[in-house]
């Protein structure tokens, strides 16, 4: 990122044609710079307008390119615009911000940006407005990340989760643990400072109880990371099975569109096809894979290699079986081989005469797979008639997404960065508890608590050392 003491500008609306195109300016010189390219209809200088109020004006530019030369002279009106100024600190970035709302043509917004840069602004780098908001204390790191998650939300649930983080849901929980940890560390370090006077600022049993409680809460956050990631990114759902059991037909039925080529010829699907569908506010990312079988065809072998890789990364497997044909040894092999992820056993071609029943299949699965059945669901369906397809969609969501987020009674972690730092904090707290149990010195306990505090601070972007000093001086009369 470039220096933050200059003024930046950028287009704030998507590229292409639209009804409105917005150019945003932020920095200490935002108003003087914007004044050079915008004239208000009311005649007021831009510096005198009321903050957070729209004004009608004109975009003027006295220098613009023609086919072979640059013409300079009287400023030319290029668009009628609306202008709003948001004075610091009551703006997104915490700086003076001006937005110019013109018509949404690419040429217009490009001209506004060029005029602003000629007036003294520079083009912003990716994410620089949000970075300034963070550096100016308008957002913490989890909220800054939630801005991007809001923009990239692919479903109602992912949007809801992003907004919970943007409103401070996750940072509030992290900050609460951090505040508690700062106080505990302050007590431990105060005891170190007054060790010769045999003053104990916190009983060991109380310290251990509070640390255990915090570890439990942090480990719950870590456990939520899988569900949070799925909500943010979508449920990776892989359709697998031997050739000609109806995998591609099943994909088309779920999407309600002919996306995959359907053929009776084995090996038609050579690559992994990816499509998405939203079910009850959650995006399901569907991967149709090549039929798994022995073959000498190099292209088909490559397709199966890619299928195996997709299976490893799946959140849910759709294991497809042809109910109109007897189960084969290959079918039975799939049941025992692919049993590490939640899975839907779908008995396809339910519209045809069936060679085995659902009860028969239950028994066969139990005989061939000893794993816990709580992550296995069964659906009878027909890709041709659509019977059972809605049930299949709901089942996929149920297997991948728990009830905590829907109930709104807990905060979910959705990013790997948060999960890794929480794991570091939990490990450090476990080490601190072990140090207490082993009657190690207070310095060892304090060191572990500092590691945990640093990890939590990194989640929200807070420097910890000065906070600890402040806490010590605030709570204890050291000089008394």
C-alpha positions in Angstrom: 0.0 0.0 0.0 1.1 3.6 -0.6 1.3 6.4 1.9 -1.8 7.2 3.8 -1.2 11.0 4.1 -2.4 11.7 0.5 -5.8 11.8 -1.1 -7.1 8.9 -3.1 -9.9 8.3 -5.5 -11.5 5.3 -7.2 -14.7 4.2 -8.9 -17.0 2.7 -6.3 -19.6 1.1 -8.6 -19.1 -2.0 -10.8 -17.6 -1.6 -14.3 -19.9 -1.4 -17.3 -23.0 0.6 -18.1 -25.5 1.5 -15.3 -27.9 4.1 -14.1 -25.4 5.6 -11.7 -21.6 5.6 -11.5 -20.0 6.7 -8.2 -16.5 8.0 -7.8 -15.2 8.2 -4.2 -12.5 10.5 -2.9 -10.9 10.2 0.5 -8.2 12.2 2.3 -7.4 15.5 3.9 -7.6 17.3 0.5 -10.8 15.5 -0.7 -12.9 18.7 -0.6 -10.4 21.1 -2.3 -9.6 18.6 -5.0 -13.2 17.8 -5.7 -14.0 21.5 -5.8 -11.8 21.8 -8.9 -14.0 19.4 -11.0 -17.5 20.0 -9.5 -19.6 23.1 -9.5 -22.8 23.2 -7.4 -26.0 24.5 -8.9 -26.8 26.4 -5.7 -23.6 28.4 -6.1 -22.1 27.3 -2.8 -18.4 26.4 -2.6 -18.0 22.7 -2.0 -16.2 23.5 1.3 -19.3 25.1 2.7 -21.8 22.3 2.1 -23.5 20.4 4.9 -21.9 17.0 5.6 -23.9 13.9 4.6 -26.3 15.8 2.3 -26.6 15.4 -1.4 -26.3 18.5 -3.7 -27.0 18.9 -7.4 -24.0 20.0 -9.5 -22.1 19.7 -12.7 -18.9 17.9 -13.6 -16.5 20.1 -15.5 -13.2 19.4 -17.1 -11.0 21.8 -19.0 -8.6 19.3 -20.4 -9.8 16.2 -22.4 -8.3 14.2 -25.2 -9.4 14.3 -28.8 -8.3 12.1 -31.7 -4.8 13.6 -32.0 -4.4 16.5 -29.5 -5.3 17.9 -26.1 -7.5 21.0 -26.1 -7.3 23.4 -23.2 -9.7 26.2 -22.5 -13.0 26.9 -20.8 -14.2 24.1 -18.6 -16.7 21.9 -20.4 -19.7 20.4 -18.6 -19.5 16.6 -19.2 -22.3 15.4 -16.8 -24.9 16.5 -14.3 -24.0 14.9 -11.0 -25.0 14.6 -7.3 -22.3 15.4 -4.8 -22.1 14.4 -1.1 -19.3 15.3 1.4 -18.8 13.2 4.6 -16.5 15.0 6.9 -14.0 13.3 9.2 -14.4 11.4 11.4 -18.0 10.5 10.4 -17.1 8.7 7.2 -16.3 5.2 6.1 -12.5 5.8 6.1 -12.5 8.2 9.1 -11.2 10.9 6.7 -12.9 13.6 4.6 -14.7 11.8 1.9 -16.4 13.2 -1.2 -18.6 11.1 -3.5 -19.5 12.2 -7.1 -22.6 10.4 -8.4 -22.7 10.7 -12.2 -24.4 8.7 -14.9 -23.1 5.2 -15.1 -21.2 5.1 -18.3 -17.6 3.9 -18.3 -16.4 7.0 -20.1 -18.0 9.3 -17.6 -16.6 7.7 -14.5 -13.2 7.4 -16.1 -13.2 11.1 -17.0 -14.1 12.0 -13.4 -11.2 9.9 -12.1 -8.8 11.5 -14.6 -10.0 15.0 -13.6 -9.5 14.2 -9.9 -6.0 12.8 -10.4 -5.1 15.9 -12.4 -6.4 18.0 -9.5 -4.1 16.3 -7.1 -5.6 12.9 -6.1 -4.1 9.6 -6.9 -5.9 6.4 -7.8 -6.5 4.1 -4.9 -5.0 0.6 -4.6 -7.1 -2.4 -4.0 -8.7 -2.4 -0.6 -7.1 1.0 0.3 -10.4 2.6 1.5 -11.0 -0.2 3.9 -7.4 -0.3 5.0 -7.7 3.4 5.9 -10.9 2.7 7.8 -9.0 0.1 9.8 -6.0 2.3 10.5 -8.2 5.2 11.5 -10.1 3.0 14.0 -13.4 2.8 12.1 -13.1 -1.0 11.7 -11.1 -3.8 13.3 -9.6 -6.6 11.1 -12.5 -8.9 11.4 -14.9 -6.2 10.3 -12.6 -5.2 7.5 -12.6 -8.8 6.3 -16.4 -8.8 6.7 -16.7 -5.9 4.2 -15.2 -8.2 1.6 -17.3 -11.1 2.7 -20.4 -8.9 2.3 -19.5 -8.0 -1.2 -18.7 -11.6 -2.2 -21.6 -13.2 -0.4 -23.1 -15.9 -2.5 -26.2 -16.7 -0.4 -28.5 -15.2 2.2 -26.8 -17.2 5.0 -23.3 -16.0 3.9 -24.5 -12.4 3.8 -26.1 -12.8 7.2 -22.8 -14.2 8.6 -20.8 -11.4 7.0 -23.1 -8.8 8.5 -22.8 -10.3 11.9 -19.0 -10.0 11.7 -19.3 -6.5 10.2 -21.5 -5.4 13.1 -18.8 -6.6 15.5 -20.2 -10.0 16.6 -16.9 -11.9 16.3 -14.7 -9.0 17.4 -16.9 -8.5 20.4 -16.4 -12.1 21.5 -12.7 -12.0 20.8 -12.3 -8.6 22.6 -14.2 -10.0 25.6 -11.7 -12.9 25.9 -8.9 -10.4 25.4 -10.1 -8.1 28.1 -10.4 -11.0 30.6 -6.9 -12.2 29.6 -5.4 -8.8 30.0 -6.7 -8.6 33.6 -5.5 -12.1 34.4 -2.0 -11.3 33.0 -2.0 -8.0 34.9 -2.6 -9.9 38.1 0.1 -12.5 37.4 2.7 -9.8 36.5 1.7 -7.7 39.5 2.4 -10.7 41.7 5.8 -11.1 40.0 6.6 -7.4 40.7 5.7 -7.9 44.4 7.0 -11.4 44.8 9.4 -10.5 47.6 6.5 -9.0 49.6 4.5 -12.3 49.3 1.5 -10.4 47.9 -0.8 -12.7 45.8 -3.1 -10.7 43.5 -5.1 -13.8 42.3 -5.6 -17.3 43.8 -4.3 -20.1 41.6 -7.6 -22.0 41.7 -9.4 -18.8 40.5 -6.8 -18.3 37.7 -7.2 -21.9 36.5 -11.0 -21.8 36.6 -11.0 -18.7 34.4 -8.5 -20.0 32.0 -10.3 -23.3 31.6 -13.5 -21.4 30.9 -11.8 -19.3 28.3 -10.2 -22.4 26.7 -13.7 -24.0 26.4 -15.1 -21.0 24.8 -12.3 -20.6 22.3 -12.4 -24.3 21.4 -16.1 -23.9 20.6 -15.2 -21.1 18.2 -12.6 -23.4 16.6 -15.3 -26.1 16.2 -17.5 -23.6 14.5 -14.9 -22.9 11.8 -16.0 -25.7 9.5 -19.7 -24.6 9.5 -18.6 -21.0 9.1 -16.4 -21.7 6.1 -19.2 -23.7 4.5 -21.7 -20.9 4.9 -19.2 -18.3 3.5 -17.9 -20.4 0.6 -20.7 -22.8 -0.1 -21.1 -26.6 0.4 -18.6 -28.5 -1.7 -20.8 -31.4 -2.9 -19.3 -34.1 -5.1 -21.5 -36.5 -7.1 -19.7 -39.9 -7.4 -20.5 -43.4 -8.5 -19.7 -45.9 -11.2 -20.5 -45.1 -14.9 -24.1 -45.0 -16.0 -25.8 -44.7 -12.6 -27.2 -41.3 -13.6 -24.7 -38.8 -12.1 -25.0 -36.3 -14.9 -28.7 -36.6 -15.0 -28.8 -36.0 -11.3 -26.8 -32.9 -11.7 -29.1 -31.6 -14.4 -32.2 -32.4 -12.2 -30.7 -30.5 -9.2 -29.9 -27.5 -11.3 -33.2 -27.8 -13.3 -31.2 -27.2 -16.5 -29.3 -29.4 -19.0 -25.8 -28.6 -17.9 -24.1 -32.0 -18.3 -24.1 -34.2 -21.3 -26.1 -37.4 -20.6 -25.3 -40.6 -22.6 -25.6 -44.3 -22.2 -22.0 -44.6 -23.3 -19.7 -45.1 -20.3 -17.0 -42.5 -19.8 -18.9 -39.6 -21.3 -18.0 -37.3 -18.4 -14.2 -36.8 -18.7 -13.7 -33.7 -16.4 -15.1 -32.4 -13.2 -18.1 -30.0 -13.9 -18.9 -27.4 -11.3 -22.2 -25.6 -10.9 -24.0 -23.9 -8.0 -27.6 -23.8 -6.6 -28.9 -22.1 -3.6 -31.1 -24.1 -1.1 -32.8 -22.4 1.8 -30.3 -19.5 1.9 -27.1 -21.7 1.5 -25.1 -22.2 -1.7 -24.4 -25.8 -2.7 -21.5 -26.1 -5.1 -22.0 -29.2 -7.1 -19.2 -31.2 -8.7 -20.1 -33.9 -11.3 -17.3 -36.3 -11.6 -16.2 -39.0 -14.1 -17.5 -42.5 -13.5 -15.0 -44.4 -11.4 -13.9 -47.7 -13.0 -10.9 -49.5 -14.5 -10.0 -48.1 -17.9 -7.1 -47.8 -20.3 -8.4 -44.5 -21.8 -5.9 -41.8 -20.8 -8.4 -39.0 -20.9 -10.9 -41.0 -18.8 -8.1 -41.8 -16.3 -7.2 -38.2 -16.0 -10.9 -37.4 -15.3 -11.0 -40.0 -12.6 -7.8 -38.6 -11.0 -9.5 -35.2 -10.9 -12.6 -36.8 -9.4 -10.6 -38.4 -6.6 -9.1 -35.0 -5.8 -12.5 -33.4 -5.7 -13.8 -36.2 -3.4 -10.9 -35.5 -0.9 -12.0 -31.8 -0.7 -15.7 -32.4 -0.5 -17.9 -31.4 2.4 -20.7 -33.8 1.4 -20.6 -36.7 -1.0 -23.6 -37.8 -3.1 -23.0 -41.5 -3.6 -25.1 -42.5 -6.5 -26.5 -46.0 -7.0 -28.8 -47.4 -9.8 -31.8 -48.9 -8.0 -33.0 -50.5 -11.3 -29.9 -52.7 -11.4 -28.4 -55.1 -8.9 -25.6 -53.7 -6.7 -22.2 -54.5 -8.0 -18.9 -55.2 -6.3 -17.8 -51.8 -7.3 -20.9 -50.2 -5.6 -20.0 -52.1 -2.4 -16.4 -50.9 -2.7 -17.6 -47.3 -2.8 -19.5 -47.7 0.4 -16.4 -48.8 2.3 -13.9 -46.7 0.6 -15.6 -43.2 0.7 -16.7 -43.0 4.3 -14.7 -40.1 5.7 -17.1 -37.3 4.9 -20.9 -36.8 5.4 -22.6 -38.5 2.6 -26.0 -38.9 0.9 -26.7 -42.4 -0.4 -29.0 -41.7 -3.3 -30.9 -44.5 -4.9 -31.4 -43.2 -8.4 -33.8 -44.3 -11.2 -36.6 -44.7 -8.7 -39.1 -44.4 -11.6 -37.9 -47.8 -13.0 -38.7 -51.3 -11.7 -36.4 -51.6 -8.6 -34.0 -54.5 -8.0 -33.6 -53.8 -4.3 -35.4 -51.9 -1.6 -34.3 -49.1 0.7 -34.4 -51.5 3.6 -32.2 -53.9 1.7 -29.7 -51.1 1.0 -29.7 -50.1 4.7 -28.8 -53.6 5.6 -26.1 -53.9 3.0 -24.5 -50.6 4.1 -24.4 -51.8 7.7 -22.8 -55.1 6.7 -20.1 -53.4 4.6 -19.4 -50.3 6.7 -19.1 -50.1 10.4 -18.9 -46.2 10.6 -21.3 -44.2 12.6 -24.5 -43.7 10.6 -25.3 -40.2 11.9 -23.5 -38.6 9.0 -25.1 -40.8 6.4 -28.5 -40.0 4.8 -30.6 -42.0 2.3 -32.8 -40.6 -0.5 -34.7 -42.4 -3.2 -34.9 -40.2 -6.3 -35.5 -40.1 -10.0 -33.5 -37.7 -12.1 -36.0 -38.1 -14.9 -39.2 -37.3 -13.0 -37.7 -35.1 -10.3 -39.0 -37.2 -7.5 -36.8 -36.9 -4.4 -34.7 -34.0 -5.8 -36.0 -31.4 -3.3 -35.4 -33.8 -0.4 -31.9 -34.4 -1.7 -31.1 -30.6 -1.7 -32.5 -30.2 1.9 -30.5 -33.3 3.0 -27.2 -31.9 1.7 -27.8 -28.7 3.6 -28.7 -30.5 6.8 -25.6 -32.6 6.7 -23.3 -29.7 6.2 -24.8 -26.8 8.1 -25.8 -27.1 11.7 -28.5 -25.2 13.6 -26.3 -22.8 15.5 -26.1 -20.1 12.9 -29.8 -20.4 12.0 -30.7 -20.1 15.6 -28.5 -17.0 16.0 -27.3 -18.2 19.4 -23.6 -18.3 18.7 -20.9 -16.6 16.7 -19.2 -18.6 13.9 -15.7 -18.4 12.7 -15.5 -18.3 8.9 -11.9 -17.7 8.0 -8.8 -19.9 8.2 -6.8 -17.0 9.6 -9.1 -16.7 12.6 -9.1 -20.5 13.2 -5.3 -20.7 13.1 -4.9 -17.9 15.6 -7.6 -19.3 17.9 -5.8 -22.6 17.9 -2.6 -20.8 18.8 -4.4 -19.1 21.7 -5.9 -22.3 22.9 -2.6 -24.1 22.8 -0.9 -21.3 24.8 -3.7 -21.3 27.4 -3.3 -25.1 27.7 0.4 -24.6 28.2 -0.3 -22.0 30.9 -2.6 -24.4 32.8 0.0 -27.1 32.6 2.6 -24.6 33.9 0.4 -23.9 36.9 -0.2 -27.6 37.6 3.6 -28.2 37.4 4.2 -25.3 39.8 6.4 -23.5 37.3 7.3 -19.9 37.9 4.9 -17.1 37.3 7.2 -15.9 34.5 6.4 -19.1 32.5 2.7 -18.7 33.1 2.9 -15.0 32.1 4.8 -15.9 28.9 2.1 -18.4 27.8 -0.7 -15.8 28.6 1.2 -13.3 26.5 1.3 -15.7 23.5 -2.4 -16.3 23.8 -3.1 -12.5 24.1 -0.9 -11.8 21.1 -2.8 -14.4 19.0 -6.2 -13.0 20.0 -4.9 -9.5 19.3 -3.9 -10.5 15.8 -7.4 -11.6 15.0 -8.8 -8.1 15.5 -5.5 -6.2 14.8 -4.7 -4.9 18.3 -1.1 -4.4 19.6 -1.0 -6.0 23.1 2.0 -4.7 25.0 0.8 -1.1 25.7 -2.6 -2.5 26.7 -1.1 -4.7 29.4 0.9 -1.8 30.7 -2.2 0.4 30.8 -4.1 -2.3 32.6 -1.4 -2.7 35.2 -1.3 1.0 36.0 -5.1 1.4 36.0 -5.9 -1.5 38.3 -3.0 -1.4 40.8 -1.6 1.4 42.8 2.0 0.4 42.1 3.6 3.4 43.8 1.5 3.2 47.0 
